[in-house]
């Protein structure tokens, strides 16, 4: 009986409507409204460091990145991810306009590909491309402790 209900397309659509996913909101503003929000109003929502950065104005390089992202999104086919845009701008603050874009963020050695999601709004790009290899604490090497003085080297 349960299999019959799931195969019926009308009932499956009705079940899908019933499932409520938690909608994303940034500081109380829903995603749809956030995408339509003017830059001045978005600046009022972000934290003080980002607000200072935006009030001092976006310089040439960050604006160039946003223009490249717009172009990549415009050229992408419907329901396809846009082309990756590479950048060294690790200090760029993620704005709602970037959501859905694919960015290659330079970490000092290579470009890490990151797809911008709504949860990333307000963060810096560099936070999603780690620039160091985390320390793996294993066994100490030769000479690391005083007891290793008594171990013959060869």
CORGIJO-V45816 format. One record per residue. RES is the residue in three letters. PHI is phi as a letter, one per 20 degrees, with the letter a starting at -180 (999 if undefined). NEAR is the number of other ideal C-beta (glycine too) atoms within 12 Angstrom. Layout:
BEGIN
res=RES phi=PHI near=NEAR
res=RES phi=PHI near=NEAR
END
This chain:
BEGIN
res=UNK phi=999 near=8
res=UNK phi=f near=9
res=UNK phi=f near=9
res=UNK phi=f near=9
res=UNK phi=f near=14
res=UNK phi=f near=15
res=UNK phi=e near=12
res=UNK phi=f near=14
res=UNK phi=f near=11
res=UNK phi=f near=12
res=UNK phi=f near=17
res=UNK phi=f near=16
res=UNK phi=f near=13
res=UNK phi=f near=13
res=UNK phi=f near=16
res=UNK phi=f near=13
res=UNK phi=f near=11
res=UNK phi=f near=10
res=UNK phi=f near=10
res=UNK phi=d near=8
res=UNK phi=e near=9
res=UNK phi=f near=10
res=UNK phi=f near=14
res=UNK phi=f near=21
res=UNK phi=c near=17
res=UNK phi=d near=30
res=UNK phi=l near=20
res=UNK phi=n near=12
res=UNK phi=d near=23
res=UNK phi=f near=17
res=UNK phi=g near=23
res=UNK phi=f near=15
res=UNK phi=f near=19
res=UNK phi=f near=30
res=UNK phi=f near=20
res=UNK phi=e near=14
res=UNK phi=f near=23
res=UNK phi=f near=16
res=UNK phi=g near=23
res=UNK phi=f near=12
res=UNK phi=f near=19
res=UNK phi=f near=27
res=UNK phi=g near=25
res=UNK phi=f near=19
res=UNK phi=e near=26
res=UNK phi=f near=29
res=UNK phi=f near=18
res=UNK phi=f near=13
res=UNK phi=f near=16
res=UNK phi=f near=26
res=UNK phi=f near=19
res=UNK phi=f near=13
res=UNK phi=f near=21
res=UNK phi=f near=26
res=UNK phi=f near=15
res=UNK phi=f near=12
res=UNK phi=n near=12
res=UNK phi=e near=23
res=UNK phi=e near=15
res=UNK phi=f near=11
res=UNK phi=f near=16
res=UNK phi=f near=28
res=UNK phi=f near=18
res=UNK phi=f near=18
res=UNK phi=f near=33
res=UNK phi=f near=30
res=UNK phi=f near=20
res=UNK phi=f near=27
res=UNK phi=f near=35
res=UNK phi=f near=20
res=UNK phi=f near=16
res=UNK phi=f near=27
res=UNK phi=f near=26
res=UNK phi=f near=14
res=UNK phi=e near=15
res=UNK phi=f near=19
res=UNK phi=f near=11
res=UNK phi=f near=9
res=UNK phi=m near=7
res=UNK phi=c near=12
res=UNK phi=f near=20
res=UNK phi=f near=26
res=UNK phi=f near=20
res=UNK phi=f near=22
res=UNK phi=d near=34
res=UNK phi=e near=24
res=UNK phi=b near=36
res=UNK phi=d near=23
res=UNK phi=f near=30
res=UNK phi=f near=28
res=UNK phi=e near=23
res=UNK phi=f near=39
res=UNK phi=e near=34
res=UNK phi=f near=39
res=UNK phi=d near=37
res=UNK phi=g near=37
res=UNK phi=f near=28
res=UNK phi=f near=40
res=UNK phi=g near=26
res=UNK phi=n near=26
res=UNK phi=f near=38
res=UNK phi=d near=28
res=UNK phi=c near=39
res=UNK phi=e near=28
res=UNK phi=e near=37
res=UNK phi=f near=25
res=UNK phi=d near=23
res=UNK phi=o near=15
res=UNK phi=c near=12
res=UNK phi=b near=14
res=UNK phi=e near=22
res=UNK phi=e near=24
res=UNK phi=f near=23
res=UNK phi=c near=32
res=UNK phi=e near=22
res=UNK phi=f near=37
res=UNK phi=d near=20
res=UNK phi=g near=27
res=UNK phi=f near=19
res=UNK phi=e near=28
res=UNK phi=f near=31
res=UNK phi=n near=31
res=UNK phi=e near=27
res=UNK phi=e near=27
res=UNK phi=g near=37
res=UNK phi=f near=25
res=UNK phi=f near=21
res=UNK phi=d near=28
res=UNK phi=c near=29
res=UNK phi=f near=17
res=UNK phi=d near=18
res=UNK phi=c near=10
res=UNK phi=e near=9
res=UNK phi=g near=7
res=UNK phi=f near=6
res=UNK phi=d near=6
res=UNK phi=e near=8
res=UNK phi=d near=7
res=UNK phi=f near=9
res=UNK phi=f near=12
res=UNK phi=e near=10
res=UNK phi=f near=14
res=UNK phi=n near=12
res=UNK phi=f near=13
res=UNK phi=c near=12
res=UNK phi=f near=9
res=UNK phi=f near=10
res=UNK phi=f near=14
res=UNK phi=f near=11
res=UNK phi=e near=10
res=UNK phi=e near=14
res=UNK phi=f near=7
res=UNK phi=f near=8
res=UNK phi=a near=4
END
